[in-house]
Amino acid sequence: MLDDYQQQSDIKGYLIILTIVVSGILFLYLLFSSQNMNLFRPAPQQSQPQEEMIDDSKQEEIIYSANRTPQEEIVTSIVQEVGPGIVKITTKKSKIIYDFFHYQQRQEMTAEGSGVVFNQEGYIITNDHVVKNVDQITVVLADEQGEYQGQVVGRDPVTDLAVIKIDAKKELPQLELGNSQQLQVGQMAVAIGNPYGFSNTVTTGVISALNRNLVTGSGVRLENMIQTDAAINPGNSGGALLNSQGEIIGINTAIISDAQGLGFAIPINRARQIAGELIEKGQIVRPWIGIYGGTVTPELAGQYGLKKSFGVFISKVIHSGPAWESGLRKDDIIISLAGTKVSSMKKLKELLKNYNVGDKIIIKVQRKEHIKEFNLVLEERPQEIKKK
């Protein structure tokens, strides 16, 4: 019995060994003989395309330029060419105040505005209200390229224009002045200035209207202004309004508070003439008759029962002015000046430009039922007129 059991155990051992050997041989056969098996081979590398070095900065520039619209190209070009000629103006003014105990204290007030380089000699156009009655003027060139003290060359409150001068240590840009007589409603307008002290801020819009008249917060009546919807904010005063060619067509001057898209600029033709005279003479000398009034329209004639449907209706005569001294009074209607028919207030102003201070002229008016003539001596218009 014992021998049988031992014999069976030996047989089982041989079978196990045989199984292991056969399995090993089969494994090696499959590993080395099978040509389709590559489980243990490294995966062949795929051929890679040859890389090319690319200048990222140039690529980005090309993409950026390609994505700009034609209008954007125009605006960016204008900013590059004209921007250096728009300056920031900071002013300081001392004011005496009294405290609770009536002691005097000096308070320094600062304000900011903009200016436009008029020529390379250092003359800069700005608004009169920017530099009016200030103690110190500091002019900062674009991109902080220089800071200079400015001096007032001349002011003209009537047009809200002024010229200041700096002694620049570097060559100033020469800006192109356009022709405001050729403007059309709807054409592009670009405003550059320093609103709230943010240098060279650019806004765009269109010419909304021409020949607008308005009265500023200080009581100055500005006539034949350019209206634009390009954003003009405090600090833009004295900055430039430009056309699509980069030519200056106006000097930004006014906004209407609590209104959006209502900005106004002084036509450059007027600004050019005023600036030239201020540089030459230091002031603008205008003949003046000393009245307030308006054009007589058919509606106005019907409302007041006027006999004439043309002329200038006098609503106020400045006391001690030329008109007052000659005998003109409120409610008179000016119908001719030196023999030329006066059809409107605009016509009256055009006629006065042909005369000088000290000239004697004959003014014909209608006073109620009568036509009267008055001899008037033209005087120089005061810089400041207080309307009482």
Secondary structure, 3 states (H helix, E strand, C coil): CHHHHHHHHHHHHHHHHHHHHHHHHHHHHHHHHCCCCCCCCCCCCCCCCCCCCCCHHHHHHHHHHHHCCHHHHHHHHHHHHHHHHEEEEEEEEEEEEECCCCCEEEEEEEEEEEEEECCCCCEEEEEHHHHCCCCEEEEECHHHCCEEECEEEEEECCCCEEEEECCCCCCCCCCCECCHHHCCCCCEEEEEECHHHCCCEEEEEEEEEEEEEEECCCCCEEEEEEEECCCCCCCCCCCEEECCCCCEEEEEEEECCCCCCCEEEEEHHHHHHHHHHHHHHCCCCCEECCEEEEECCHHHHHHHCCCCCCCEEEEEECCCCHHHHHCCCCCCEEEEECCEECCCHHHHHHHHCCCCCCCEEEEEEEECCEEEEEEEECEECCCCCCCC
